[in-house]
Amino acid sequence: MPEYSLSIKNKMNLSDYSKVYDYINLANNNDSFVVTLNEDNINDMQIICYMMQNNNFDVSLEDRYEDEQLRIMGYKKRTP
């Protein structure tokens, strides 16, 4: 079961969301995916969570993970 991780350090723009979406789609069933963002990216965090949920991920959040960062953890559910 591979684990994918993505660290986002700056505010995101529209093309960044497209790249995140492409990266999320690399994950297969039962893979985990962790996204770390700066604390001031709360809106980006909500959008990424929505993207992951729409791609069949179980998503959990950890506010203030380390060094004032936000963390999204997802697990790709098995598709029928």
Phi, psi and omega in degrees: 000102180293154173240125177260145177222151182216129178246123181245118187258340184238172173299145183263151172243181187302318181292331177294321178298322178297319179293319177297317179301315178299318181293319177301322183288353174288335184289140177255179178307138177071005176278151176253156185217126181237129177241130177244131181230159173292154184303328183277006181259038185298322178293319177298321180300315181296320179293317179296320176301315179298317179299317181293317179298323178287349177251029171069035175258140163277126188241136171229155184239149170229110175282145175056054183297287178219144176050043178058041176252159175257149182225133175245129177240132180225153179229121183286120180286153177291131178266143182294000000 
